[in-house]
Amino acid sequence: MKLEDEKQPRRLILIGFVLVTLGMVFPFLMVMQIVESTFFLNFLSFAASVAGLFLGLIGGALYVKMSQKDKKK
């Protein structure tokens, strides 16, 4: 198995974590009135949160699948 293949699930999990964090930070900044609440920023926060959640789940599933393949060998 290639080293790049082993890093892919971790990279997806990391990207998902960053997106979910941004989806949490932007609304917090809007509530604290540091950043003005706009429709675009609200939609961007929601989309980042949902995309991060899905990427994290996909990365976690790939990680488990790859670790099970390694145990069978």
For each residue, the residues with C-beta under 8 A, 3 or more apart:
1: 5 6 66 69 70
2: 5 6
3: 6 7
4: 7 8
5: 1 2 8 66
6: 1 2 3 9 10 66
7: 3 4 10 11
8: 4 5 11 12 59 62
9: 6 12 13 59 60 62 63 66
10: 6 7 13 14 59 63
11: 7 8 14 15 59
12: 8 9 15 16 55 56 58 59 62
13: 9 10 16 17 55 56 59 60 63
14: 10 11 17 18
15: 11 12 18 19 52 55 59
16: 12 13 19 20 51 52 53 54 55 56 57 58 59
17: 13 14 20 21 52 56
18: 14 15 21 22 52
19: 15 16 22 23 48 49 51 52 55
20: 16 17 23 24 48 49 52 53 56
21: 17 18 24 25 52
22: 18 19 25 26 45 48 49 52
23: 19 20 26 27 45 46 47 48 49 50 52
24: 20 21 27 28 49
25: 21 22 28 29
26: 22 23 29 30 35 41 44 45 48
27: 23 24 30 31 42 45
28: 24 25 31 32
29: 25 26 32 34 35
30: 26 27 33 34 35 36 37 41 42 45
31: 27 28
32: 28 29
33: 30 36
34: 29 30
35: 26 29 30 41
36: 30 33 41
37: 30 41 42
38: 41 42
39: 42 43
40: 43 44
41: 26 30 35 36 37 38 44 45
42: 27 30 37 38 39 45 46
43: 39 40 46 47
44: 26 40 41 47 48
45: 22 23 26 27 30 41 42 48 49
46: 23 42 43 49 50
47: 23 43 44 50 51
48: 19 20 22 23 26 44 45 51 52
49: 19 20 22 23 24 45 46 52 53
50: 23 46 47 53 54
51: 16 19 47 48 54 55
52: 15 16 17 18 19 20 21 22 23 48 49 55 56
53: 16 20 49 50 56 57
54: 16 50 51 57 58
55: 12 13 15 16 19 51 52 58 59
56: 12 13 16 17 20 52 53 59 60
57: 16 53 54 60 61
58: 12 16 54 55 61 62
59: 8 9 10 11 12 13 15 16 55 56 62 63
60: 9 13 56 57 63 64
61: 57 58 64 65
62: 8 9 12 58 59 65 66
63: 9 10 13 59 60 66 67
64: 60 61 67 68
65: 61 62 68 69
66: 1 5 6 9 62 63 69 70
67: 63 64 70 71
68: 64 65 71 72
69: 1 65 66 72 73
70: 1 66 67 73
71: 67 68
72: 68 69
73: 69 70
